[in-house]
Structures are given as structure tokens and as C-alpha cells.
Amino acid sequence: MPEVIIVLVQGLPSVRYINTKDGTRPVENVIIKDLVPHIDATYRTINNRYFRGIEGMSMGGYGALHLGLKYNELFGVISALAPSILPMKEEPLEVQENFGYDEAYYTLNDPWTIVREKADVLKKDNTKLRILIGDTYEKLSNVVSEYHLLLDSLNITHQYYVIPGAEH
């Protein structure tokens, strides 16, 4: 394996790696505008999307999809493990609070909307996309399966794996 730099980010509880609607927690801006440029300026990186990936689990899986798809010029590889991509009404209240209880703001930021908007670009730039989900958390595994079908319908190449017996 070649040398790599791995950066682990704490996205604050329930924020989903977005800028909160009220602006009090600009997690997305900090990662994209501050952290990525800082890593590139400080360490011996290859500043090219094909050499930069993003991965997350659950809330972080939502964040990996949100940030990786939205900023596909920065990330050539996206990996989402059990991404919590539920409809807003099914999210806990503390998650909804970060979106200002605003369905439109939630929709604007969710990976469902972003992948539809970026489908042509994602196909053209050959973004590598992987989604893994366990089959024991039925509500989430069903939603993630629907997302996989959306990717198929948009002709976006991706890897999709259901892991038998895996919990969330």
C-alpha cells in the first residue's frame, strides 16, 4: 500500500457534516474551506480528487455522501457505511434541529437531491462510489436500497453491498 494520510473528523453530534441552518455550527465550511486546504498546505499530499477520498459511518455516511457528492471536484472516492439518509420526518429531533426543522433546507442538503443534481458530472468524472449496509436494521437498509436503485436509475456506477447479519 502506498503512503497515505488519514484524517478523522468529529462532525459534532447529530450535525450530519452540514452547516447548520442557523449558522452556529459551520461544520461543512470548516471541513471544505479550512481543513482540506490546511492538510494540502501542511503535508505532502497529491492535491487531486483522484487521490482524495471521504468515508463515514451512519451520520458520517450521510456526511461522506453529502460532502463527497457536493464537492466532487475535491473527492474522487466516496464510501458510505450504513449512511443515515432517512427522510427528515424520520430523523431524531436533534438532527432536525440542525436543519432548522426546515424540510426545504434538509432536502437542499440531502444526498438524494445532490446526486440527482450532480448525476451527469459524477458519471463524467468517474467518481468511485461505494455503499455498504447491514441487513439487520430494516428501516435503514430499505432506504439505502432505495438510494442504490436511484443510483442505478441515474446510471451512476457504484458498488453496493448488503452485509448479512451486520448491525448498524
N, CA, C and O of each residue as an XYZ file, in Angstrom:
672
protein
N       0.846     -1.172      0.000
C       0.000      0.000      0.000
C       0.895      1.240      0.000
O       1.879      1.294      0.738
N       0.563      2.219     -0.809
C       1.376      3.440     -0.808
C       1.143      4.241      0.475
O       0.197      3.987      1.221
N       2.013      5.197      0.707
C       1.840      6.071      1.866
C       0.520      6.819      1.733
O       0.136      7.251      0.646
N      -0.162      6.961      2.859
C      -1.435      7.675      2.866
C      -1.500      8.568      4.100
O      -0.781      8.365      5.078
N      -2.361      9.536      4.029
C      -2.680     10.370      5.184
C      -4.148     10.123      5.486
O      -4.999     10.257      4.607
N      -4.441      9.766      6.716
C      -5.818      9.542      7.129
C      -6.168     10.613      8.155
O      -5.472     10.781      9.156
N      -7.233     11.320      7.901
C      -7.705     12.372      8.800
C      -9.076     11.963      9.302
O      -9.981     11.707      8.507
N      -9.235     11.899     10.613
C     -10.515     11.548     11.217
C     -11.146     12.812     11.783
O     -10.555     13.504     12.612
N     -12.341     13.096     11.325
C     -13.021     14.337     11.696
C     -14.194     14.023     12.603
O     -14.956     13.093     12.339
N     -14.342     14.788     13.663
C     -15.520     14.702     14.533
C     -16.496     15.774     14.067
O     -16.201     16.966     14.155
N     -17.637     15.363     13.580
C     -18.593     16.295     12.985
C     -19.616     16.868     13.938
O     -20.634     17.389     13.482
N     -19.404     16.798     15.210
C     -20.330     17.247     16.241
C     -21.576     16.368     16.259
O     -21.967     15.842     15.216
N     -22.196     16.201     17.397
C     -23.345     15.302     17.500
C     -24.505     15.722     16.593
O     -24.938     16.874     16.607
N     -24.984     14.783     15.823
C     -26.205     14.918     15.022
C     -26.170     15.956     13.912
O     -27.219     16.255     13.342
N     -25.014     16.519     13.578
C     -24.959     17.614     12.601
C     -24.996     17.117     11.162
O     -25.394     17.871     10.275
N     -24.601     15.887     10.901
C     -24.597     15.321      9.549
C     -23.577     15.987      8.627
O     -23.698     15.885      7.406
N     -22.576     16.665      9.188
C     -21.492     17.275      8.411
C     -21.993     18.356      7.448
O     -21.443     18.547      6.364
N     -23.042     19.050      7.869
C     -23.568     20.178      7.102
C     -23.340     21.448      7.912
O     -22.989     21.380      9.090
N     -23.534     22.585      7.296
C     -23.620     23.839      8.045
C     -25.025     23.907      8.617
O     -26.002     23.814      7.874
N     -25.138     24.068      9.934
C     -26.477     24.172     10.493
C     -27.179     25.394      9.900
O     -26.543     26.387      9.546
N     -28.494     25.295      9.802
C     -29.245     26.366      9.155
C     -29.027     27.705      9.843
O     -28.952     28.739      9.179
N     -28.924     27.697     11.177
C     -28.744     28.961     11.899
C     -27.301     29.459     11.886
O     -27.011     30.526     12.427
N     -26.399     28.700     11.277
C     -25.009     29.132     11.137
C     -24.141     28.959     12.359
O     -22.966     29.325     12.330
N     -24.683     28.412     13.438
C     -23.896     28.297     14.671
C     -22.834     27.207     14.599
O     -21.837     27.265     15.319
N     -23.036     26.219     13.740
C     -22.070     25.125     13.596
C     -21.780     24.922     12.104
O     -22.436     24.107     11.456
N     -20.816     25.645     11.562
C     -20.498     25.561     10.132
C     -19.547     24.399      9.816
O     -18.461     24.603      9.273
N     -19.966     23.200     10.161
C     -19.102     22.025     10.035
C     -18.654     21.812      8.589
O     -17.480     21.536      8.342
N     -19.565     21.936      7.646
C     -19.215     21.764      6.232
C     -18.142     22.760      5.813
O     -17.159     22.376      5.179
N     -18.315     24.014      6.153
C     -17.327     25.031      5.789
C     -15.968     24.758      6.405
O     -14.939     24.920      5.749
N     -15.962     24.348      7.657
C     -14.687     24.074      8.331
C     -13.941     22.943      7.622
O     -12.730     23.024      7.420
N     -14.662     21.895      7.250
C     -14.010     20.766      6.575
C     -13.526     21.166      5.184
O     -12.370     20.929      4.833
N     -14.410     21.772      4.395
C     -14.110     22.039      2.987
C     -13.202     23.259      2.800
O     -12.266     23.217      2.002
N     -13.473     24.332      3.522
C     -12.729     25.582      3.311
C     -11.492     25.722      4.188
O     -10.577     26.473      3.853
N     -11.457     25.004      5.312
C     -10.329     25.129      6.239
C      -9.480     23.859      6.304
O      -8.271     23.906      6.081
N     -10.112     22.731      6.609
C      -9.352     21.507      6.856
C      -8.662     20.962      5.599
O      -7.457     20.712      5.620
N      -9.406     20.778      4.514
C      -8.787     20.213      3.305
C      -7.636     21.093      2.816
O      -6.558     20.565      2.542
N      -7.819     22.419      2.692
C      -6.680     23.248      2.285
C      -5.511     23.203      3.277
O      -4.350     23.241      2.872
N      -5.821     23.122      4.577
C      -4.762     23.031      5.588
C      -3.949     21.747      5.412
O      -2.720     21.779      5.468
N      -4.625     20.627      5.201
C      -3.923     19.351      5.003
C      -3.031     19.439      3.769
O      -1.873     19.022      3.802
N      -3.576     19.984      2.677
C      -2.784     20.098      1.445
C      -1.590     21.039      1.613
O      -0.529     20.802      1.036
N      -1.759     22.098      2.396
C      -0.666     23.059      2.583
C       0.388     22.566      3.573
O       1.546     22.980      3.510
N      -0.016     21.679      4.488
C       0.865     21.266      5.569
C       1.600     19.955      5.289
O       2.733     19.764      5.731
N       0.952     19.065      4.560
C       1.514     17.735      4.345
C       1.774     17.498      2.859
O       1.270     18.210      1.991
N       2.567     16.489      2.608
C       2.943     16.141      1.245
C       1.818     15.333      0.603
O       1.879     14.106      0.526
N       0.788     16.049      0.143
C      -0.355     15.403     -0.484
C      -0.276     15.549     -1.995
O       0.515     16.333     -2.521
N      -1.098     14.793     -2.671
C      -1.303     14.984     -4.098
C      -2.655     15.678     -4.203
O      -3.702     15.053     -4.031
N      -2.621     16.958     -4.482
C      -3.835     17.773     -4.489
C      -4.621     17.516     -5.776
O      -4.625     18.325     -6.704
N      -5.285     16.358     -5.792
C      -6.040     15.925     -6.951
C      -7.160     15.022     -6.451
O      -6.926     14.152     -5.613
N      -8.349     15.218     -6.947
C      -9.516     14.474     -6.467
C      -9.329     12.963     -6.564
O      -9.887     12.222     -5.755
N      -8.560     12.500     -7.531
C      -8.372     11.061     -7.703
C      -7.519     10.448     -6.596
O      -7.443      9.226     -6.469
N      -6.880     11.296     -5.801
C      -6.057     10.826     -4.694
C      -6.651     11.206     -3.341
O      -5.976     11.118     -2.316
N      -7.917     11.631     -3.339
C      -8.562     12.017     -2.090
C      -9.920     11.333     -1.997
O     -10.733     11.391     -2.920
N     -10.138     10.691     -0.869
C     -11.404     10.018     -0.629
C     -12.043     10.502      0.653
O     -11.406     11.152      1.482
N     -13.310     10.172      0.799
C     -14.053     10.504      2.010
C     -14.912      9.297      2.370
O     -15.537      8.676      1.509
N     -14.927      8.983      3.659
C     -15.695      7.831      4.127
C     -16.314      8.164      5.465
O     -15.757      8.938      6.244
N     -17.461      7.580      5.727
C     -18.102      7.767      7.016
C     -19.117      6.676      7.274
O     -19.569      5.982      6.364
N     -19.463      6.545      8.552
C     -20.402      5.523      9.002
C     -21.594      6.199      9.667
O     -21.415      7.072     10.516
N     -22.795      5.811      9.296
C     -24.043      6.315      9.857
C     -24.183      7.811      9.559
O     -24.333      8.202      8.401
N     -24.133      8.654     10.612
C     -24.149     10.097     10.381
C     -22.983     10.485      9.474
O     -23.127     11.340      8.600
N     -21.846      9.863      9.684
C     -20.685     10.120      8.843
C     -20.872      9.609      7.419
O     -20.289     10.153      6.481
N     -21.682      8.568      7.254
C     -22.014      8.092      5.917
C     -22.857      9.110      5.166
O     -22.672      9.328      3.968
N     -23.791      9.731      5.890
C     -24.546     10.844      5.310
C     -23.564     11.947      4.920
O     -23.627     12.487      3.815
N     -22.659     12.272      5.839
C     -21.685     13.333      5.582
C     -20.770     13.012      4.414
O     -20.459     13.892      3.611
N     -20.334     11.758      4.307
C     -19.468     11.371      3.189
C     -20.201     11.548      1.860
O     -19.628     12.049      0.892
N     -21.469     11.135      1.817
C     -22.251     11.314      0.593
C     -22.492     12.796      0.321
O     -22.302     13.267     -0.800
N     -22.911     13.525      1.351
C     -23.201     14.952      1.190
C     -21.971     15.708      0.692
O     -22.031     16.401     -0.324
N     -20.868     15.574      1.404
C     -19.656     16.323      1.049
C     -18.997     15.779     -0.223
O     -18.578     16.548     -1.088
N     -18.908     14.456     -0.330
C     -18.257     13.861     -1.485
C     -18.980     14.152     -2.794
O     -18.344     14.410     -3.815
N     -20.309     14.111     -2.762
C     -21.085     14.399     -3.975
C     -21.116     15.891     -4.274
O     -20.939     16.306     -5.420
N     -21.339     16.686     -3.254
C     -21.435     18.135     -3.450
C     -20.114     18.740     -3.916
O     -20.091     19.637     -4.759
N     -19.020     18.237     -3.358
C     -17.689     18.747     -3.683
C     -16.906     17.691     -4.452
O     -15.771     17.372     -4.102
N     -17.513     17.157     -5.491
C     -16.876     16.087     -6.252
C     -15.576     16.541     -6.917
O     -14.781     15.703     -7.344
N     -15.350     17.845     -7.011
C     -14.065     18.322     -7.542
C     -12.933     18.082     -6.531
O     -11.758     18.130     -6.897
N     -13.282     17.825     -5.266
C     -12.279     17.542     -4.230
C     -12.110     16.054     -3.965
O     -11.018     15.607     -3.615
N     -13.184     15.282     -4.128
C     -13.173     13.869     -3.725
C     -13.472     12.971     -4.914
O     -14.519     13.096     -5.550
N     -12.554     12.073     -5.209
C     -12.750     11.119     -6.291
C     -13.270      9.783     -5.816
O     -13.713      8.961     -6.618
N     -13.219      9.561     -4.499
C     -13.685      8.308     -3.907
C     -14.606      8.645     -2.741
O     -14.259      9.448     -1.874
N     -15.774      8.027     -2.728
C     -16.750      8.235     -1.659
C     -17.173      6.865     -1.148
O     -17.563      5.996     -1.927
N     -17.094      6.681      0.163
C     -17.512      5.432      0.776
C     -18.458      5.740      1.926
O     -18.102      6.449      2.868
N     -19.670      5.198      1.836
C     -20.685      5.439      2.867
C     -21.084      4.106      3.486
O     -21.601      3.220      2.806
N     -20.836      3.981      4.778
C     -21.158      2.764      5.516
C     -22.424      3.021      6.332
O     -22.442      3.895      7.199
N     -23.464      2.271      6.055
C     -24.750      2.437      6.734
C     -25.149      3.911      6.828
O     -25.439      4.411      7.915
N     -25.163      4.607      5.681
C     -25.440      6.044      5.728
C     -26.854      6.345      6.213
O     -27.826      5.774      5.720
N     -26.953      7.228      7.166
C     -28.253      7.624      7.725
C     -28.885      8.659      6.796
O     -28.777      9.864      7.023
N     -29.546      8.171      5.750
C     -30.131      9.036      4.727
C     -31.654      8.921      4.743
O     -32.302      8.815      3.702
N     -32.194      8.943      5.933
C     -33.637      8.837      6.122
C     -34.331     10.147      5.743
O     -33.690     11.197      5.699
N     -35.627     10.090      5.472
C     -36.382     11.336      5.300
C     -36.333     12.148      6.595
O     -36.215     11.575      7.678
N     -36.422     13.455      6.496
C     -36.292     14.319      7.675
C     -37.274     13.929      8.777
O     -36.901     13.897      9.950
N     -38.498     13.637      8.425
C     -39.504     13.331      9.451
C     -39.160     12.080     10.259
O     -39.702     11.872     11.344
N     -38.263     11.251      9.732
C     -37.848     10.048     10.447
C     -36.550     10.244     11.224
O     -36.102      9.337     11.927
N     -35.950     11.415     11.102
C     -34.718     11.723     11.835
C     -35.072     12.144     13.268
O     -36.152     12.686     13.504
N     -34.174     11.898     14.215
C     -34.405     12.376     15.586
C     -34.517     13.905     15.614
O     -33.989     14.585     14.734
N     -35.194     14.429     16.608
C     -35.410     15.876     16.706
C     -34.107     16.657     16.749
O     -34.028     17.754     16.196
N     -33.072     16.106     17.404
C     -31.794     16.840     17.464
C     -31.155     16.977     16.084
O     -30.428     17.939     15.836
N     -31.416     16.033     15.188
C     -30.936     16.155     13.809
C     -31.770     17.201     13.078
O     -31.229     18.070     12.395
N     -33.088     17.111     13.226
C     -33.976     18.075     12.578
C     -33.665     19.505     13.017
O     -33.771     20.444     12.227
N     -33.281     19.658     14.280
C     -32.937     20.993     14.802
C     -31.785     21.609     14.009
O     -31.804     22.807     13.728
N     -30.790     20.811     13.648
C     -29.646     21.326     12.888
C     -30.050     21.848     11.517
O     -29.372     22.700     10.943
N     -31.147     21.337     11.000
C     -31.683     21.790      9.719
C     -32.749     22.866      9.929
O     -33.460     23.235      8.994
N     -32.854     23.365     11.161
C     -33.830     24.401     11.480
C     -35.260     23.908     11.356
O     -36.169     24.709     11.135
N     -35.476     22.612     11.493
C     -36.790     21.991     11.316
C     -37.392     22.368      9.961
O     -38.612     22.407      9.802
N     -36.530     22.639      9.004
C     -36.935     23.153      7.694
C     -36.750     22.058      6.648
O     -35.624     21.716      6.286
N     -37.853     21.520      6.173
C     -37.818     20.437      5.182
C     -37.075     20.854      3.915
O     -36.349     20.051      3.329
N     -37.253     22.100      3.492
C     -36.584     22.581      2.275
C     -35.065     22.610      2.463
O     -34.323     22.238      1.554
N     -34.595     23.054      3.646
C     -33.153     23.081      3.909
C     -32.604     21.659      3.992
O     -31.502     21.381      3.519
N     -33.376     20.769      4.593
C     -32.971     19.361      4.670
C     -32.833     18.794      3.262
O     -31.823     18.174      2.928
N     -33.846     19.010      2.448
C     -33.845     18.492      1.075
C     -32.691     19.070      0.262
O     -32.052     18.351     -0.506
N     -32.425     20.353      0.424
C     -31.331     21.003     -0.296
C     -29.991     20.323     -0.011
O     -29.137     20.233     -0.893
N     -29.812     19.849      1.212
C     -28.543     19.267      1.644
C     -28.473     17.753      1.560
O     -27.389     17.181      1.684
N     -29.601     17.091      1.353
C     -29.545     15.633      1.451
C     -28.908     14.991      0.212
O     -28.986     15.535     -0.890
N     -28.283     13.835      0.407
C     -27.605     13.154     -0.698
C     -28.529     12.758     -1.851
O     -28.067     12.567     -2.976
N     -29.819     12.635     -1.582
C     -30.781     12.310     -2.636
C     -30.837     13.447     -3.658
O     -30.781     13.213     -4.865
N     -30.946     14.663     -3.167
C     -31.028     15.835     -4.037
C     -29.701     16.068     -4.752
O     -29.668     16.308     -5.959
N     -28.612     15.996     -3.997
C     -27.296     16.302     -4.564
C     -26.947     15.324     -5.678
O     -26.428     15.737     -6.715
N     -27.220     14.038     -5.485
C     -26.847     13.067     -6.520
C     -27.687     13.273     -7.782
O     -27.199     13.053     -8.891
N     -28.928     13.687     -7.627
C     -29.744     13.971     -8.816
C     -29.184     15.177     -9.574
O     -29.106     15.175    -10.803
N     -28.799     16.202     -8.818
C     -28.265     17.415     -9.445
C     -26.902     17.181    -10.104
O     -26.592     17.797    -11.124
N     -26.106     16.307     -9.534
C     -24.730     16.100     -9.995
C     -24.556     14.839    -10.842
O     -23.425     14.486    -11.179
N     -25.624     14.164    -11.188
C     -25.528     12.867    -11.865
C     -24.640     12.917    -13.099
O     -23.765     12.066    -13.258
N     -24.844     13.885    -13.968
C     -24.059     13.945    -15.207
C     -22.577     14.156    -14.925
O     -21.725     13.543    -15.569
N     -22.277     15.012    -13.976
C     -20.884     15.287    -13.627
C     -20.237     14.055    -12.997
O     -19.093     13.722    -13.307
N     -20.963     13.388    -12.122
C     -20.417     12.203    -11.439
C     -20.110     11.093    -12.430
O     -19.116     10.384    -12.274
N     -20.941     10.935    -13.438
C     -20.683      9.916    -14.466
C     -19.461     10.303    -15.295
O     -18.622      9.462    -15.615
N     -19.375     11.580    -15.636
C     -18.289     12.057    -16.494
C     -16.930     12.000    -15.795
O     -15.933     11.615    -16.406
N     -16.889     12.382    -14.517
C     -15.589     12.455    -13.836
C     -15.184     11.148    -13.162
O     -14.163     11.088    -12.478
N     -15.996     10.090    -13.358
C     -15.645      8.764    -12.878
C     -15.445      8.707    -11.357
O     -14.494      8.093    -10.873
N     -16.340      9.345    -10.619
C     -16.298      9.270     -9.163
C     -16.518      7.823     -8.736
O     -17.435      7.158     -9.218
N     -15.677      7.342     -7.835
C     -15.807      5.994     -7.283
C     -16.716      6.080     -6.068
O     -16.436      6.827     -5.131
N     -17.793      5.325     -6.080
C     -18.799      5.399     -5.024
C     -19.085      3.998     -4.508
O     -19.362      3.076     -5.276
N     -19.012      3.858     -3.170
C     -19.281      2.565     -2.534
C     -20.239      2.780     -1.376
O     -20.080      3.712     -0.588
N     -21.229      1.913     -1.282
C     -22.193      1.963     -0.184
C     -22.304      0.567      0.410
O     -22.507     -0.411     -0.309
N     -22.169      0.483      1.735
C     -22.323     -0.774      2.456
C     -23.410     -0.596      3.504
O     -23.522      0.460      4.126
N     -24.212     -1.642      3.692
C     -25.271     -1.592      4.694
C     -25.469     -3.003      5.249
O     -25.406     -3.987      4.512
N     -25.704     -3.084      6.541
C     -26.070     -4.364      7.139
C     -27.549     -4.613      6.919
O     -28.304     -3.687      6.626
N     -27.962     -5.861      7.061
C     -29.364     -6.160      6.784
C     -30.235     -6.289      8.028
O     -31.407     -6.652      7.921
N     -29.682     -5.996      9.216
C     -30.486     -6.191     10.425
C     -31.295     -4.958     10.839
O     -32.269     -5.098     11.578
N     -30.931     -3.780     10.397
C     -31.674     -2.552     10.699
C     -32.545     -2.279      9.485
O     -32.171     -1.519      8.592
N     -33.719     -2.914      9.466
C     -34.537     -2.976      8.256
C     -34.929     -1.609      7.709
O     -34.865     -1.383      6.500
N     -35.332     -0.699      8.586
C     -35.768      0.616      8.092
C     -34.649      1.303      7.315
O     -34.885      1.810      6.218
N     -33.444      1.328      7.860
C     -32.336      1.983      7.183
C     -31.885      1.184      5.961
O     -31.592      1.767      4.917
N     -31.827     -0.129      6.078
C     -31.381     -0.920      4.931
C     -32.350     -0.775      3.759
O     -31.921     -0.806      2.605
N     -33.643     -0.619      4.028
C     -34.608     -0.405      2.948
C     -34.386      0.945      2.269
O     -34.453      1.043      1.044
N     -34.124      1.980      3.057
C     -33.887      3.316      2.496
C     -32.597      3.318      1.677
O     -32.555      3.894      0.590
N     -31.568      2.691      2.182
C     -30.294      2.643      1.461
C     -30.450      1.827      0.176
O     -29.836      2.155     -0.840
N     -31.250      0.788      0.209
C     -31.543      0.021     -1.005
C     -32.243      0.909     -2.040
O     -31.948      0.822     -3.232
N     -33.163      1.757     -1.588
C     -33.826      2.703     -2.499
C     -32.815      3.680     -3.098
O     -32.921      4.044     -4.269
N     -31.848      4.099     -2.307
C     -30.804      5.006     -2.813
C     -29.977      4.301     -3.884
O     -29.656      4.887     -4.918
N     -29.638      3.047     -3.631
C     -28.920      2.230     -4.618
C     -29.717      2.171     -5.925
O     -29.144      2.308     -7.006
N     -31.027      1.969     -5.829
C     -31.865      1.917     -7.030
C     -31.897      3.273     -7.738
O     -31.938      3.333     -8.967
N     -31.878      4.355     -6.965
C     -31.799      5.688     -7.570
C     -30.490      5.824     -8.349
O     -30.491      6.292     -9.488
N     -29.383      5.420     -7.744
C     -28.096      5.479     -8.441
C     -28.140      4.667     -9.734
O     -27.643      5.110    -10.770
N     -28.734      3.485     -9.668
C     -28.886      2.673    -10.877
C     -29.705      3.410    -11.936
O     -29.337      3.431    -13.110
N     -30.819      4.013    -11.514
C     -31.693      4.703    -12.471
C     -31.001      5.907    -13.108
O     -31.329      6.295    -14.230
N     -30.043      6.497    -12.391
C     -29.276      7.635    -12.912
C     -28.030      7.172    -13.685
O     -27.261      7.991    -14.187
N     -27.846      5.850    -13.771
C     -26.677      5.262    -14.443
C     -25.354      5.710    -13.828
O     -24.367      5.938    -14.528
N     -25.360      5.828    -12.506
C     -24.140      6.176    -11.780
C     -23.485      4.881    -11.317
O     -24.059      4.138    -10.522
N     -22.302      4.618    -11.808
C     -21.569      3.410    -11.432
C     -21.236      3.482     -9.943
O     -20.738      4.494     -9.448
N     -21.518      2.403     -9.255
C     -21.233      2.351     -7.818
C     -21.172      0.897     -7.368
O     -21.643     -0.013     -8.050
N     -20.581      0.717     -6.207
C     -20.577     -0.585     -5.560
C     -21.599     -0.528     -4.437
O     -21.657      0.451     -3.694
N     -22.392     -1.558     -4.315
C     -23.423     -1.619     -3.282
C     -23.373     -3.009     -2.671
O     -23.519     -4.011     -3.370
N     -23.165     -3.061     -1.361
C     -23.058     -4.330     -0.676
C     -23.986     -4.350      0.519
O     -24.013     -3.413      1.316
N     -24.748     -5.427      0.637
C     -25.551     -5.706      1.827
C     -24.823     -6.795      2.588
O     -24.555     -7.869      2.048
N     -24.505     -6.520      3.832
C     -23.743     -7.459      4.647
C     -24.708     -8.240      5.533
O     -25.280     -7.675      6.465
N     -24.900     -9.541      5.255
C     -25.829    -10.337      6.041
C     -25.430    -10.398      7.512
O     -24.273    -10.644      7.850
N     -26.408    -10.169      8.370
C     -26.194    -10.257      9.806
C     -25.522     -9.058     10.443
O     -25.384     -9.002     11.665
N     -25.102     -8.093      9.629
C     -24.410     -6.900     10.188
C     -25.441     -5.947     10.766
O     -26.474     -5.670     10.157
N     -25.134     -5.458     11.950
C     -25.985     -4.474     12.596
C     -25.552     -3.073     12.171
O     -24.572     -2.900     11.446
N     -26.297     -2.090     12.633
C     -25.951     -0.716     12.324
C     -24.667     -0.382     13.063
O     -24.168      0.739     12.958
